[in-house]
Amino acid sequence: MTRYALVRRAGVAGLTVPQVAAAAGVDTHMIERLVALGLLDTHPGAAGCLLPATQVARAARIVRLRAGLGLNYTAVGVVLDLLDRIDALEAALRARPIRRWR
């Protein structure tokens, strides 16, 4: 049975690669590969390359997509973009006032 790490939200603005790897339950080389492929966002920090705390959940999602569906990195990027669009559409629907039909 495959076990996936639960994602914990961090209270800091930026996490190092080892911190993200530990939180997502993967090796640091995997996080570095995902950054190099452009699947994870980074920003420069005093300690070097930092990742926003939101990227922990994204890294865990990538691992689940690769393990569960056997997707390559290109397909993972497409699926992540589609999931982001779905989230945006759902948020827009929730923001709209409810119209009741009579």
Residue pairs with C-beta under 8 A, 6 or more apart in sequence:
2 67
2 68
4 25
4 60
4 63
4 64
4 67
5 23
5 24
5 25
5 26
5 60
7 23
7 24
7 56
7 57
7 60
8 23
8 56
9 53
9 56
10 19
10 23
10 53
10 56
11 53
12 53
13 50
13 52
13 53
14 43
14 45
14 50
14 51
14 52
14 53
15 23
15 50
15 51
15 52
15 53
15 55
15 56
16 47
16 48
16 49
16 50
16 51
17 28
17 31
17 32
17 35
17 49
17 51
18 28
20 31
20 40
20 51
20 55
20 56
20 59
21 27
21 28
21 30
21 31
21 59
23 56
24 31
24 56
24 59
24 60
24 63
25 60
25 63
26 59
26 63
30 59
30 63
31 40
31 51
31 59
34 40
34 59
34 62
35 42
35 49
35 51
37 73
37 77
38 77
39 58
39 62
39 73
39 76
39 77
39 80
40 51
40 55
40 58
40 59
40 62
41 51
41 52
41 55
42 49
42 50
42 51
42 55
43 49
43 50
43 51
43 52
44 50
58 80
61 80
61 83
62 76
62 80
65 71
65 76
65 79
65 80
66 76
71 79
